[in-house]
Amino acid sequence: MAADSGAPGDAPGAGSSSSSFISGVEIKTRLGTDVSTGGGGRSGHDKLLDLRAERHADAARADPTDFDAHYSWALVLQEQAERAEQSGMDPNRRDAILIDACAKYAKARDLRANSISTLYNWGIALGDRARLKGDSGDAVEARAMWRQACEKYRAAVECDASRTQSTQALNNWGLALQQMATLERDPGARERRLLAAVGRFREAIRRDPGFHRAVYNLGTIMYALSERARGHGGRDPRRERSEHASSNGGTSKPEHHASDSNQTPLGSESAPTSADELQTAAAMYICCAQASGARPVYASSLRLVRHTLPLPALLAGTLTTAPPALGVATAHSWRRRWFVLDHEALWTGESWPADVGASGGGGAGGVGDAFGAVGAWNHSSTIPPWVGDATTTTNHDEQREERRARRRRRAAAADEALVARDGPWGFHVKTSDVASAQPCAESSLPSGYAFRVGMADGSSNYFLCDDDAARERWVDALTLVRHVAARERGEALRAELTSDATVAPQLRNKGRGAADEAR
C-alpha cells in the first residue's frame, strides 16, 4: 500500500479511485468570491470576468487607496487563471495572470494589513503558482512558491485574534507543508515538514472540530508517516534517535525546528512512532471525518485502514487516573487502567486485553508497569501475578526490583481497601456529557502527560498518558467524538465502527455493568 504523502486533490475526485493510496483534500474556494455570476456559457462568463476586471482596474486607478478595488481585482484575476487552466491555456500565460493577482493582493495587504481573506487568497494563488512550477520540473521555484504560500497562511492565522476565521488557512498551510515534504531530498527535512503539517491540521480541528477536511487531512499525514515508518522496518526513525539519545545519557525532547514556514510551533506536532500505531491513528481521524461529513474520498480511504481500529471502538489504550469517588486523589491513589472510547462513551475495560502484556506497549498510551489494573475489578486479583517474579543479576537490580515490588504491594493494598469500601471502580462517561478535552500541566498531578476532560456539570476528570503523542490522540478523539455527538451524528459514527465483522475480542463485553455499578 503506497501512501500519497503530499499530493492534495480537490474534494470531488481526490483519492476516489480504487488504488491503495490516500490523498489530502484542499480548499480551493476563495474567501469573498462573488458566485452570483457563475451562470451562462463559458465564453459569456469569460467576457463577464473581463468586464469586471476592467471595472475594478478603473476603480483602483481612480483611487489607489481603495482596498476593495484591489482586492476584488485580484479575485477576478485568480478566477481567470483557474478558468484558463480548465481550458488548457499555456502554463506561462496562467502564471502571468497569477503573478498579476499576487501583485494586487500585495497592494490590498498594504492597504489593510490585517485582512485575513487577502492573506488566505494570496496563499492559494501562490500555491497555484507552485504547482505550475512543479509541473514544469522546476523544484527550486516550486519550493520557493510553497514557502511563500506558507508565510501567507501563517500571517492569516496570526491576524485571527478570535481564532474563529483561520481554520481554512491552517488546513491549506498543512497541505502546503505536505507538498514541500515531497520536494525535500533529505529524509529528516521531509519528516519535519510532515510533522509541522500534523500541527497545522491538529490546530484547525481544535479550533473547529466540525471542519472534517482538516480531520481527514490529519489522517492522511498519519498514513504517510506510517508508510515511512514501515519502510524502516515498522519503526519510525524518530524512535531510534530518541533511544540513541537516551542510551548516551541525553534527554529526549520534542523537536521544534524554526523553519521558514514554522517560526513558532502552532498545534502539537506529536505523532506515534510505530507504523501500526500511526496507521491506527490515520484510521481514527478518517473515521471521524466520514462520520462528521460523509464524502466518497473519505469512505474509500477508510476502507483501506478501518481494520486497524479496535472495533467496535474508536480508540483504546492505557491511561493513569484516580478513582472518581475519591474527594482528594493522593499520589498513591492513581492507577493504570485500560480505557475504551466509542461513539457514545469513554469507559474503563474490565481487564487488560489478552494480547497486551504487563510490560509491553499497547494502545495509545503503552502499558508499562500495569499494576493494579485487574485488581480494581476483581477482589481476588488485587496482587498482580508478576510481583516478585523478576530475576536479577546484581545487587542494584535486586534492590530496584524490591522497591518496585513494595510499591506494587502498597498499590494493591490500597486498591483492595478501596474495593472493600466502595466496590469495583471505573469510569463510564457519556460523550454527550463532555464539555471539553484539552492537554494540561498541573503541578499537583503525578508525572506524565496529562489531559483534562471537563464535564457539562462543571466537574473535571484528569488522565495521564505515557507520551505526548498518546495524549494528543486521546484529546483529539474526545474532541471529535464529542462534536459528532453534539451534531447528533453519533449513529453515523456507530455505523462506521460496526460495519465490519471484525471486532476486537477484548471489546465484545464492554463491562458497562461494572461501570454502572460504580456510578
C-alpha positions as CSV (number, residue, x, y, z in Angstrom):
1,M,0.0,0.0,0.0
2,A,1.6,3.3,-1.1
3,A,0.7,6.5,0.6
4,D,0.5,9.8,-1.1
5,S,2.5,12.0,1.2
6,G,1.6,15.3,-0.3
7,A,-0.5,15.5,-3.4
8,P,-3.6,17.3,-2.5
9,G,-6.6,17.0,-4.6
10,D,-9.9,18.7,-4.9
11,A,-12.7,17.1,-2.9
12,P,-14.8,15.7,-5.7
13,G,-12.2,13.5,-7.2
14,A,-9.1,13.1,-4.9
15,G,-8.5,9.6,-3.9
16,S,-11.7,8.3,-5.3
17,S,-10.2,5.6,-7.3
18,S,-9.8,2.0,-6.1
19,S,-6.0,2.3,-5.9
20,S,-4.5,2.0,-2.5
21,F,-3.4,5.5,-1.7
22,I,-4.7,8.2,0.4
23,S,-4.5,11.9,-0.6
24,G,-5.4,15.1,1.1
25,V,-8.4,17.4,0.5
26,E,-7.6,21.0,-0.2
27,I,-9.9,24.0,0.0
28,K,-9.8,25.9,-3.3
29,T,-12.7,28.2,-2.5
30,R,-11.6,31.8,-2.3
31,L,-12.9,33.9,0.5
32,G,-15.1,36.8,-0.7
33,T,-15.7,35.4,-4.2
34,D,-18.8,36.6,-5.9
35,V,-20.5,33.4,-7.0
36,S,-23.7,35.1,-8.3
37,T,-22.2,35.5,-11.8
38,G,-21.4,31.9,-12.5
39,G,-24.2,31.2,-14.9
40,G,-24.2,31.2,-18.7
41,G,-21.8,29.6,-21.2
42,R,-18.1,29.5,-20.8
43,S,-17.3,32.3,-23.3
44,G,-20.0,34.5,-21.8
45,H,-18.7,34.1,-18.3
46,D,-15.1,34.9,-19.5
47,K,-16.3,38.1,-21.1
48,L,-18.1,39.0,-17.9
49,L,-14.9,38.4,-16.0
50,D,-13.1,40.7,-18.4
51,L,-15.7,43.4,-17.8
52,R,-15.4,43.0,-14.0
53,A,-11.6,43.2,-14.2
54,E,-11.8,46.4,-16.2
55,R,-14.3,47.9,-13.7
56,H,-12.0,47.1,-10.7
57,A,-9.0,48.4,-12.6
58,D,-10.7,51.7,-13.3
59,A,-11.7,52.0,-9.6
60,A,-8.1,51.2,-8.5
61,R,-6.7,53.9,-10.8
62,A,-9.3,56.4,-9.7
63,D,-8.5,55.8,-6.0
64,P,-5.2,53.9,-5.4
65,T,-6.2,53.7,-1.7
66,D,-9.4,51.7,-2.4
67,F,-8.8,48.4,-0.7
68,D,-12.0,46.8,-2.2
69,A,-11.0,47.6,-5.7
70,H,-7.5,46.0,-5.5
71,Y,-8.9,43.0,-3.5
72,S,-11.8,42.4,-5.9
73,W,-9.5,42.8,-8.9
74,A,-7.2,40.1,-7.5
75,L,-10.1,37.8,-7.0
76,V,-11.2,38.2,-10.6
77,L,-7.7,37.6,-11.9
78,Q,-7.4,34.5,-9.8
79,E,-10.6,33.1,-11.2
80,Q,-9.5,33.9,-14.7
81,A,-6.3,31.9,-14.1
82,E,-8.4,28.9,-12.8
83,R,-10.6,29.0,-15.9
84,A,-7.5,29.3,-18.1
85,E,-6.3,26.1,-16.5
86,Q,-9.6,24.3,-17.3
87,S,-9.4,25.4,-20.9
88,G,-5.8,24.2,-21.3
89,M,-4.2,27.6,-21.7
90,D,-0.4,27.8,-21.9
91,P,1.1,27.5,-18.4
92,N,3.2,30.5,-18.8
93,R,0.2,32.6,-19.6
94,R,-1.6,31.3,-16.5
95,D,1.5,32.0,-14.4
96,A,1.5,35.6,-15.7
97,I,-2.1,36.0,-14.6
98,L,-1.4,34.6,-11.1
99,I,1.6,37.0,-10.8
100,D,-0.7,39.9,-11.5
101,A,-3.2,38.6,-9.0
102,C,-0.5,38.3,-6.3
103,A,0.6,41.9,-7.0
104,K,-3.0,43.1,-6.4
105,Y,-3.1,41.1,-3.2
106,A,0.1,42.7,-2.1
107,K,-1.3,46.2,-2.7
108,A,-4.5,45.2,-0.8
109,R,-2.4,43.9,2.1
110,D,-0.6,47.2,2.2
111,L,-3.9,49.0,2.5
112,R,-5.4,46.6,5.1
113,A,-2.6,44.6,6.8
114,N,-5.0,42.5,9.0
115,S,-7.3,41.3,6.2
116,I,-7.4,37.5,6.7
117,S,-9.2,36.9,3.4
118,T,-6.5,38.8,1.5
119,L,-3.7,36.7,3.0
120,Y,-5.6,33.5,2.6
121,N,-6.4,34.0,-1.0
122,W,-2.9,35.2,-1.7
123,G,-1.7,31.9,-0.3
124,I,-3.9,30.0,-2.7
125,A,-2.6,32.0,-5.6
126,L,1.0,31.2,-4.6
127,G,0.1,27.6,-4.2
128,D,-1.3,27.5,-7.8
129,R,2.0,29.1,-9.0
130,A,3.9,26.4,-7.0
131,R,2.0,23.6,-8.8
132,L,2.8,25.2,-12.2
133,K,6.5,25.3,-11.3
134,G,6.4,21.8,-10.1
135,D,4.6,20.5,-13.2
136,S,7.3,22.1,-15.3
137,G,10.0,20.4,-13.3
138,D,11.4,23.5,-11.6
139,A,11.6,22.1,-8.0
140,V,13.6,25.0,-6.7
141,E,11.0,27.6,-7.8
142,A,8.2,25.3,-6.6
143,R,9.7,25.1,-3.2
144,A,10.1,28.8,-3.0
145,M,6.5,29.4,-4.0
146,W,5.2,26.9,-1.4
147,R,7.4,28.6,1.2
148,Q,5.8,31.9,0.4
149,A,2.3,30.4,0.5
150,C,3.1,29.1,4.0
151,E,4.1,32.6,5.0
152,K,0.8,34.0,3.8
153,Y,-1.2,31.3,5.6
154,R,0.8,31.9,8.8
155,A,0.1,35.6,8.6
156,A,-3.6,34.9,8.1
157,V,-3.6,32.8,11.2
158,E,-1.8,35.4,13.2
159,C,-4.3,38.0,12.2
160,D,-7.2,35.9,13.6
161,A,-7.3,37.1,17.2
162,S,-10.6,35.4,17.8
163,R,-9.3,32.1,16.5
164,T,-12.5,31.5,14.6
165,Q,-11.7,32.6,11.0
166,S,-8.4,30.8,10.2
167,T,-9.3,27.1,10.1
168,Q,-9.2,27.1,6.3
169,A,-5.8,28.8,6.3
170,L,-4.5,26.3,8.8
171,N,-5.8,23.4,6.6
172,N,-4.1,24.8,3.4
173,W,-1.0,25.6,5.4
174,G,-0.8,22.0,6.4
175,L,-1.3,20.9,2.8
176,A,1.4,23.3,1.6
177,L,3.9,21.8,4.1
178,Q,2.8,18.4,2.9
179,Q,3.7,19.4,-0.7
180,M,7.0,20.8,0.5
181,A,7.8,17.4,2.0
182,T,7.5,15.8,-1.4
183,L,10.2,18.2,-2.7
184,E,12.7,17.5,0.1
185,R,15.5,15.2,-0.6
186,D,16.7,15.0,2.9
187,P,14.7,12.4,4.9
188,G,15.0,14.4,8.1
189,A,13.7,17.6,6.4
190,R,10.8,15.6,4.9
191,E,9.9,14.3,8.3
192,R,9.9,17.8,9.8
193,R,7.6,19.1,7.1
194,L,5.2,16.3,7.7
195,L,5.2,16.8,11.5
196,A,4.7,20.5,11.0
197,A,1.7,19.7,8.9
198,V,0.4,17.5,11.7
199,G,0.5,20.6,14.0
200,R,-1.4,22.7,11.5
201,F,-4.2,20.2,10.9
202,R,-4.5,19.5,14.6
203,E,-4.8,23.2,15.4
204,A,-7.5,23.5,12.8
205,I,-9.6,20.8,14.3
206,R,-9.1,22.0,17.9
207,R,-10.4,25.4,16.7
208,D,-13.3,23.8,14.7
209,P,-13.9,20.1,15.3
210,G,-16.6,20.1,12.6
211,F,-14.0,21.0,9.9
212,H,-13.9,17.5,8.6
213,R,-11.5,18.3,5.7
214,A,-8.7,19.1,8.3
215,V,-9.7,15.9,10.2
216,Y,-9.3,13.8,7.1
217,N,-6.1,15.5,6.1
218,L,-4.6,14.8,9.5
219,G,-5.4,11.2,8.9
220,T,-3.6,11.3,5.5
221,I,-0.5,12.7,7.2
222,M,-0.6,9.9,9.8
223,Y,-0.9,7.4,7.0
224,A,2.1,8.9,5.1
225,L,4.2,8.7,8.3
226,S,3.1,5.1,8.8
227,E,4.3,4.1,5.3
228,R,7.6,5.9,6.0
229,A,8.0,4.0,9.3
230,R,7.1,0.7,7.6
231,G,9.9,1.4,5.1
232,H,12.2,1.4,8.2
233,G,11.1,-2.0,9.4
234,G,8.0,-0.7,11.2
235,R,9.9,1.8,13.4
236,D,9.9,5.5,12.8
237,P,13.5,6.9,12.8
238,R,12.3,9.4,15.5
239,R,12.1,6.5,18.0
240,E,15.6,5.3,17.0
241,R,17.0,8.8,17.5
242,S,15.3,9.1,20.9
243,E,16.5,5.7,22.0
244,H,20.1,6.6,20.9
245,A,19.9,9.9,22.8
246,S,18.7,8.1,25.9
247,S,21.4,5.4,25.7
248,N,24.0,8.2,25.5
249,G,22.7,9.9,28.7
250,G,20.8,12.5,26.8
251,T,17.2,13.5,27.2
252,S,14.6,13.2,24.5
253,K,12.7,16.4,23.8
254,P,10.2,17.3,21.1
255,E,11.9,18.8,18.1
256,H,10.7,22.2,17.2
257,H,12.5,23.5,14.1
258,A,12.3,27.2,13.3
259,S,11.8,26.7,9.6
260,D,10.8,29.4,7.2
261,S,7.2,28.2,7.3
262,N,7.1,27.4,11.0
263,Q,8.8,30.1,13.0
264,T,6.6,29.4,16.0
265,P,5.1,25.9,16.6
266,L,1.4,26.1,16.2
267,G,-0.5,23.0,17.2
268,S,1.2,19.9,18.7
269,E,3.4,18.1,16.2
270,S,3.4,14.9,18.1
271,A,2.7,11.6,16.4
272,P,3.2,7.9,17.2
273,T,6.5,6.4,16.2
274,S,5.5,2.8,15.2
275,A,3.9,2.0,11.8
276,D,1.0,0.2,13.4
277,E,0.1,3.0,15.8
278,L,0.4,5.6,13.0
279,Q,-1.9,3.6,10.8
280,T,-4.4,3.2,13.6
281,A,-4.3,6.9,14.2
282,A,-4.9,7.5,10.5
283,A,-8.0,5.3,10.7
284,M,-9.3,7.1,13.7
285,Y,-9.1,10.5,12.1
286,I,-10.5,9.3,8.7
287,C,-13.4,7.5,10.5
288,C,-14.3,10.7,12.4
289,A,-14.2,12.7,9.2
290,Q,-16.5,10.3,7.5
291,A,-18.9,10.4,10.4
292,S,-18.8,14.2,10.5
293,G,-19.2,14.8,6.8
294,A,-19.6,11.8,4.6
295,R,-17.6,12.0,1.3
296,P,-16.7,9.4,-1.3
297,V,-13.0,10.2,-0.8
298,Y,-13.3,9.6,3.0
299,A,-15.2,6.4,2.5
300,S,-12.7,4.9,0.0
301,S,-9.8,5.8,2.3
302,L,-11.5,4.4,5.4
303,R,-11.9,1.1,3.6
304,L,-8.1,0.8,3.4
305,V,-7.5,1.3,7.1
306,R,-10.6,0.6,9.1
307,H,-9.3,-2.9,10.1
308,T,-6.6,-1.3,12.2
309,L,-9.1,0.3,14.6
310,P,-10.0,-1.5,17.9
311,L,-13.5,-2.2,16.5
312,P,-16.2,-1.6,17.6
313,A,-14.3,1.2,19.5
314,L,-12.6,4.2,18.0
315,L,-9.6,4.3,20.5
316,A,-8.4,2.0,23.2
317,G,-5.3,2.2,25.4
318,T,-3.9,2.6,28.9
319,L,-4.4,5.7,31.0
320,T,-3.5,6.5,34.5
321,T,-6.2,8.0,36.7
322,A,-7.6,8.2,40.2
323,P,-10.9,6.6,41.4
324,P,-13.7,9.1,40.6
325,A,-15.2,8.5,44.1
326,L,-12.2,10.0,45.9
327,G,-12.7,13.5,47.0
328,V,-8.9,14.2,47.0
329,A,-6.7,12.0,44.8
330,T,-3.4,11.4,46.5
331,A,-0.3,10.3,44.7
332,H,-0.8,6.7,45.8
333,S,-4.4,6.5,44.6
334,W,-3.6,6.8,40.9
335,R,-3.9,3.6,38.9
336,R,-3.3,2.5,35.3
337,R,-6.5,1.2,33.6
338,W,-7.5,0.1,30.2
339,F,-9.8,2.7,28.6
340,V,-12.0,2.5,25.6
341,L,-13.7,5.3,23.6
342,D,-16.6,4.6,21.2
343,H,-19.4,6.6,19.7
344,E,-21.2,7.1,22.9
345,A,-18.9,6.8,25.9
346,L,-15.4,6.7,27.5
347,W,-15.3,3.7,29.8
348,T,-13.0,1.5,31.7
349,G,-12.4,-2.0,30.5
350,E,-12.9,-4.9,32.9
351,S,-9.4,-6.3,32.3
352,W,-6.4,-5.9,30.1
353,P,-6.8,-7.3,26.6
354,A,-5.4,-10.8,26.2
355,D,-2.8,-9.5,23.7
356,V,-1.4,-6.8,25.9
357,G,1.2,-7.9,28.4
358,A,2.2,-6.3,31.7
359,S,5.4,-4.9,30.3
360,G,4.6,-4.5,26.6
361,G,3.3,-1.4,24.8
362,G,-0.2,-1.2,23.8
363,G,-2.9,1.1,22.6
364,A,-2.5,4.8,22.6
365,G,-0.7,5.0,25.9
366,G,1.5,2.0,26.3
367,V,1.2,-0.3,29.2
368,G,4.5,-0.5,31.1
369,D,4.0,-1.3,34.8
370,A,0.3,-2.0,34.7
371,F,0.0,-2.9,38.4
372,G,-3.5,-2.8,39.9
373,A,-5.3,-3.0,36.6
374,V,-7.3,-6.1,37.2
375,G,-7.5,-5.7,40.9
376,A,-9.9,-2.8,40.8
377,W,-12.5,-5.1,39.2
378,N,-11.7,-8.4,40.8
379,H,-11.3,-8.8,44.6
380,S,-9.3,-12.0,44.2
381,S,-6.8,-10.5,41.8
382,T,-5.5,-7.4,43.6
383,I,-1.9,-8.7,43.7
384,P,-0.5,-8.6,40.1
385,P,0.9,-12.1,39.3
386,W,4.3,-10.7,38.2
387,V,5.2,-9.2,41.6
388,G,8.4,-10.8,42.8
389,D,8.9,-12.9,39.7
390,A,11.7,-10.9,38.2
391,T,15.2,-12.4,38.3
392,T,18.1,-10.1,39.0
393,T,21.8,-10.4,38.4
394,T,23.2,-7.7,40.5
395,N,22.5,-6.2,43.9
396,H,21.5,-3.0,42.3
397,D,18.9,-4.8,40.2
398,E,17.6,-6.7,43.2
399,Q,17.2,-3.5,45.2
400,R,15.4,-1.9,42.3
401,E,13.0,-4.8,41.9
402,E,12.4,-5.0,45.6
403,R,11.4,-1.3,45.6
404,R,9.1,-1.9,42.7
405,A,7.6,-4.9,44.4
406,R,6.9,-2.8,47.6
407,R,5.2,-0.1,45.6
408,R,3.1,-2.7,43.9
409,R,2.1,-4.3,47.1
410,R,1.2,-0.9,48.6
411,A,-0.8,-0.1,45.5
412,A,-2.6,-3.4,45.6
413,A,-3.4,-3.0,49.2
414,A,-4.8,0.5,48.5
415,D,-6.9,-0.9,45.7
416,E,-8.2,-3.7,47.9
417,A,-9.2,-1.3,50.6
418,L,-10.9,0.9,48.1
419,V,-12.8,-2.0,46.6
420,A,-13.8,-3.2,50.0
421,R,-15.2,0.2,50.9
422,D,-16.8,1.3,47.7
423,G,-16.9,-1.8,45.5
424,P,-15.2,-2.0,42.0
425,W,-14.5,1.4,40.5
426,G,-14.3,2.5,36.9
427,F,-15.4,5.2,34.5
428,H,-18.3,5.4,32.2
429,V,-18.7,8.9,30.8
430,K,-21.1,9.7,28.0
431,T,-19.6,11.7,25.3
432,S,-22.7,13.9,25.2
433,D,-21.8,14.9,28.8
434,V,-18.3,16.0,27.9
435,A,-17.8,19.8,27.6
436,S,-14.1,19.9,26.6
437,A,-10.9,17.9,26.4
438,Q,-7.5,19.6,26.5
439,P,-3.9,19.0,27.5
440,C,-2.9,20.4,30.8
441,A,0.1,20.8,33.1
442,E,-0.9,20.6,36.8
443,S,1.8,20.5,39.4
444,S,-0.4,18.5,41.7
445,L,-0.6,15.6,39.2
446,P,1.8,12.7,39.1
447,S,4.5,12.9,36.4
448,G,3.3,12.1,32.9
449,Y,1.5,13.8,30.0
450,A,-1.8,14.9,31.5
451,F,-5.1,15.9,29.9
452,R,-8.3,17.2,31.4
453,V,-11.8,16.2,30.5
454,G,-14.3,18.9,31.5
455,M,-17.9,17.8,32.1
456,A,-21.1,19.7,31.4
457,D,-21.9,19.8,35.1
458,G,-18.6,21.7,35.8
459,S,-16.6,18.8,37.2
460,S,-13.3,17.6,35.7
461,N,-11.5,14.3,35.3
462,Y,-7.7,14.1,34.8
463,F,-5.8,11.4,33.0
464,L,-2.1,10.7,32.4
465,C,-0.5,9.2,29.3
466,D,3.0,7.8,28.8
467,D,3.9,10.2,26.0
468,D,2.8,13.3,24.3
469,A,1.6,11.6,21.1
470,A,-0.8,9.4,23.1
471,R,-2.1,12.5,25.0
472,E,-2.8,14.4,21.8
473,R,-4.5,11.4,20.2
474,W,-6.9,11.0,23.2
475,V,-7.6,14.7,23.3
476,D,-8.3,14.7,19.5
477,A,-10.5,11.6,19.7
478,L,-12.6,13.0,22.6
479,T,-12.9,16.4,21.0
480,L,-14.1,14.8,17.7
481,V,-16.5,12.3,19.2
482,R,-18.0,15.0,21.4
483,H,-18.6,17.1,18.4
484,V,-20.1,14.2,16.5
485,A,-22.4,13.6,19.4
486,A,-23.4,17.3,19.7
487,R,-24.3,17.3,16.0
488,E,-26.4,14.1,16.5
489,R,-24.1,12.2,14.2
490,G,-23.4,9.5,16.8
491,E,-25.3,6.9,14.8
492,A,-23.2,7.7,11.8
493,L,-20.0,7.0,13.8
494,R,-21.5,3.8,15.3
495,A,-22.3,2.6,11.8
496,E,-18.7,3.2,10.7
497,L,-17.3,1.3,13.7
498,T,-19.6,-1.7,13.4
499,S,-19.8,-2.0,9.6
500,D,-17.0,-4.6,9.7
501,A,-17.5,-8.1,11.1
502,T,-14.1,-8.0,12.8
503,V,-14.4,-6.9,16.4
504,A,-11.6,-6.9,18.9
505,P,-12.3,-9.8,21.3
506,Q,-11.5,-7.6,24.4
507,L,-14.2,-5.2,23.4
508,R,-17.1,-7.6,22.9
509,N,-18.0,-7.2,26.6
510,K,-17.9,-3.5,27.3
511,G,-18.2,-4.0,31.0
512,R,-20.9,-1.4,31.5
513,G,-22.4,-3.4,34.3
514,A,-19.4,-2.9,36.5
515,A,-19.1,0.7,35.4
516,D,-22.7,1.5,36.1
517,E,-22.4,-0.2,39.5
518,A,-19.5,2.0,40.3
519,R,-21.6,5.1,39.5
